[in-house]
Amino acid sequence: METDKPALRLYPIYLRRFDILHKWFEPFSFKDLKDQRSNYTIGFDGKMLDTSNYFYFPQDGSRYSERFTFLKENIEKNAKAVFTRYATVEDFYRHKVQPLLDNGISILPNVGADWIFFYLKSSQLVAPHDYPIIRNKIMKQVEMMNRRGEPNVIEIYPKLNEILNALEQ
């Protein structure tokens, strides 16, 4: 709910990181180590969770208790939803990667590159028998993104075989 006064606007996001999906990729990333380690595996804002995206606190301090209670309740509810749904790497795989077995590649992200290696690593760890199918679908998306000139894919593309070899050892 917006206020009719100048207000501070807070925008909480709910992020989950699985180090096992990130650490192996560190030597291949074009990002500096600090940036890599502040990256997350999966993230949501309130709108993605069908709740409030922004929280407003009038600058004059009015309604502070009411607004703080509303913020606290929403953050607790949203954090619990994210951290329960994505408690393990297996959960990440089940919700984000496994659906590729039933659907086309259209459900794959079409920007960025880190997701490629999170998806592949989780597939290798959780369902190695499905890894070849997942890899094939992801590589089709990578090729399309490379042809389209997606900047992150262009950065990793020359090292793609080396990266995949390291992953698959």
C-alpha positions in Angstrom: 0.0 0.0 0.0 1.5 3.3 -1.0 1.4 6.4 1.2 0.2 9.8 0.3 3.4 11.3 1.7 7.1 11.2 0.8 8.2 7.8 1.9 11.1 5.4 2.1 10.5 2.5 -0.3 12.0 -0.9 0.6 12.3 -3.7 -2.0 13.2 -7.0 -0.4 14.5 -9.9 -2.5 14.8 -13.5 -1.5 17.9 -15.2 -2.7 19.2 -18.8 -2.3 22.7 -20.0 -3.0 24.1 -23.5 -3.3 27.9 -23.3 -3.1 28.3 -26.7 -4.7 26.7 -25.3 -7.9 29.0 -22.2 -7.9 32.4 -23.1 -6.6 33.5 -25.5 -9.3 32.8 -22.9 -11.9 34.9 -20.1 -10.3 38.1 -20.7 -12.4 36.1 -20.4 -15.6 34.1 -17.3 -14.9 35.0 -13.9 -16.4 33.7 -12.2 -13.3 35.9 -11.4 -10.4 35.8 -13.6 -7.4 34.0 -11.1 -5.2 31.3 -10.8 -7.7 31.0 -14.5 -8.2 30.7 -15.2 -4.5 27.9 -12.6 -4.1 25.9 -14.3 -6.8 22.9 -16.4 -6.0 21.5 -19.6 -7.5 17.8 -18.6 -7.4 16.1 -15.4 -6.6 12.6 -13.9 -6.2 11.0 -10.6 -5.4 7.6 -10.2 -3.8 5.7 -10.0 -7.1 7.2 -13.3 -8.2 5.8 -14.8 -5.0 2.4 -13.2 -5.5 2.9 -10.8 -2.6 3.9 -7.2 -2.1 7.0 -6.0 -4.0 7.5 -2.7 -2.2 7.1 -1.5 1.3 6.6 2.2 2.1 7.6 4.0 5.3 6.4 7.7 5.4 9.4 9.9 6.0 7.6 11.7 8.9 7.6 8.4 10.9 3.8 8.1 10.9 2.4 4.6 10.8 5.8 3.2 11.5 4.6 0.3 13.8 1.9 -0.7 11.4 4.2 -0.6 8.3 7.0 -2.4 10.1 4.6 -5.2 11.2 3.4 -5.5 7.6 7.0 -5.7 6.3 8.1 -8.2 8.9 5.1 -10.5 8.3 5.7 -10.4 4.5 9.4 -11.0 4.8 8.9 -14.0 7.1 6.2 -15.5 4.8 8.2 -15.0 1.6 11.5 -16.2 3.1 9.9 -19.3 4.4 8.3 -20.0 1.0 11.6 -19.7 -0.8 13.8 -21.5 1.7 11.3 -24.3 2.1 10.7 -24.8 -1.7 14.5 -24.5 -2.4 15.9 -26.2 0.7 18.3 -28.5 -1.2 20.1 -28.8 -4.5 17.6 -31.6 -5.2 14.8 -29.1 -4.8 16.5 -26.7 -7.1 16.9 -29.5 -9.7 13.3 -30.7 -9.3 11.7 -27.2 -9.7 14.1 -25.6 -12.3 15.8 -28.3 -14.3 13.8 -31.5 -14.3 10.9 -29.8 -16.1 13.2 -29.6 -19.1 12.6 -33.4 -19.5 8.9 -32.7 -20.2 9.0 -29.4 -21.9 10.8 -27.6 -24.8 13.7 -25.3 -24.3 11.4 -22.3 -24.2 11.4 -22.5 -20.4 15.1 -21.9 -20.3 16.4 -18.4 -19.5 17.6 -16.5 -22.5 20.0 -14.1 -20.9 23.0 -14.6 -18.7 25.3 -17.6 -18.6 25.8 -18.7 -15.0 22.4 -20.5 -15.0 23.8 -22.9 -17.7 26.3 -24.3 -15.3 24.0 -24.3 -12.3 21.5 -26.4 -14.3 24.1 -28.7 -15.7 25.9 -29.3 -12.3 22.6 -29.9 -10.5 21.6 -32.4 -13.1 24.9 -34.2 -12.9 24.6 -34.4 -9.1 20.9 -35.2 -8.7 20.0 -37.2 -11.8 23.1 -38.2 -13.7 21.1 -40.6 -15.9 19.2 -37.6 -17.3 22.3 -35.4 -17.6 22.8 -36.1 -21.4 19.2 -35.0 -22.2 19.4 -31.9 -20.1 22.8 -31.0 -21.5 21.5 -31.4 -25.1 18.6 -29.1 -24.4 20.7 -26.5 -22.7 23.4 -26.6 -25.4 20.7 -25.8 -28.0 19.8 -22.8 -26.0 23.4 -21.8 -25.6 23.9 -22.0 -29.4 20.9 -19.8 -30.0 22.1 -17.3 -27.4 25.6 -17.2 -28.9 24.2 -16.6 -32.4 22.0 -13.9 -31.0 25.0 -12.2 -29.4 24.1 -12.6 -25.7 27.1 -10.9 -24.1 27.6 -13.4 -21.2 27.4 -16.4 -23.5 29.9 -14.7 -25.9 32.3 -14.4 -22.9 32.2 -18.1 -22.0 31.7 -19.6 -25.4 35.4 -19.9 -26.3 36.0 -21.9 -23.1 32.8 -23.9 -23.3 34.4 -27.3 -24.1 37.0 -26.8 -21.4 34.3 -25.9 -18.9 32.2 -29.0 -19.9 35.2 -31.2 -19.6 35.9 -30.0 -16.1 32.2 -30.5 -15.1 32.0 -34.0 -16.6 35.2 -35.4 -15.0 
